[in-house]
Amino acid sequence: MSRFQFIFQSYQEKITLIICVIISLTLIVNNDSDLIKNSKNNTLETFSFIYQPFNWIDNQLFLIKKLEVISSENLRLNLENQILKVYETENVRYREFLNFKKRDNYDFMGADVISKGVTSNMSSLMIDRGLDYEIKVNLPVLSSKGVVGKIVNVLQSSSEVQLISDVNFRLSVKIVPDEVEGILRWLKDDICEIVELRKISDIKVGDIVLTSNLSLYFPPNLPVGEVVSILEKSDSSNRTVRVKLFSDLSTLNQLFIVVNESEK
């Protein structure tokens, strides 16, 4: 073995380090030269395939993160949209109620439904108004569209409302414009009936049904529903009228209690 080879093997690591340092310094010093630039570009282009898997992973991580942000934003917008829909529905109900209130001279107290079906043998619900608000038994209860029931039980901070859909509920009503009076009772779904009305009365489909002056607890002229059919029997001098309620009893959320009739 020659002396040169012996020296190289003995100092191989140091010699390699020195050569690398020299090359690095040369590249740094000549960084702006066209030769170095071309060499760098050629090298990058030649070995670019090495970086492709890493670039793909980076892109996937970026897309996953972006998808998480978009999903979160989409969820937030959906929640806001649902809240706005609730506010829109409430706004429509209150606007209808305000229009109704302009036509009649009553004082009302708003209440929210807090539970339904509270009594097994009666169609009823609970509202968040009670003795704290001076609520009393038999006060009429309305939705924004018309009569739905009356107060039957009062607790400290809540009250039970008996709905028109209860089989024992009766309401004295009149059919306008003919002013025919009768007793309304629930039949099924949102349909009620008034029985034993005189055949000579001039009742038509589409006539409006209101509370009458004969009601013990309900002030007169509260809206109830409209006539949808008239049933007559040839062997009877009376007729039965079917009435569709203005209020949808299956979707009650905000109600109004008639606390007293305002002085004119």
FENGIQUI-V451876 format. One line per field, one symbol per residue. ss: DSSP state (@ for helix, = for strand, . for the rest). phi: phi as a letter, one per 40 degrees, with the letter a starting at -180 (. if undefined). burial: I if it has 16 or more other ideal C-beta (glycine too) atoms within 10 Angstrom, else O. A space follows every 50 residues. Layout:
# FENGIQUI-V451876
ss->???
phi->???
burial->???
This chain:
# FENGIQUI-V451876
ss->..@@@@@@@@.@@@@@@@@@@@@@@@@@@....@@@@@@@@@@@@@.@@@ @@@@@@@@@@@@@@@@@@@@@@@@@@@@@@@@@@@@@@@@@@@@@@@@@@ @@@..===========.......====...@@@......===....==== ====....=====.......======...=========..========.. .......====...........==========.....========...@@ @..========...
phi->.cccccccccbccccccccccccccccccbccccccccccccccccbccc cccccccccccccccccccccccccccccccccccccccccccccccccc cccbbbbbbcabcbabgcbcbacaabbcbacdbgcbcgccbbccbicbia cbabbcbaabbccdcccccbacbbbbccgcbabcacbafbbbabbfcccc ccbbchccbbcbccccbbccgccbabcbabbbbccbcbbbbcbccccccc bcbbbbcccacccc
burial->OOOOOOOOOOOOOOOOOOOOOOOOOOOOOOOOOOOOOOOOOOOOOOOOOO OOOOOOOOOOOOOOOOOOOOOOOOOOOOOOOOOOOOOOOOOOIOOOIOOI OOOOOIOIIOIOOOOOOOOOOIIIIIIIIIOOOOIOOOIIIIIIIIIIII IIIIOOOIIIIIIIIIOOIOIIIIIOOOOIIIOIIIOOOIOIIIOOIOOO OOIOOOIIIIIIOOIOOIOOOIIIIIIOOOOOOOOOOOIIIIIOIIIOIO OIOIIIIIIOOOOO
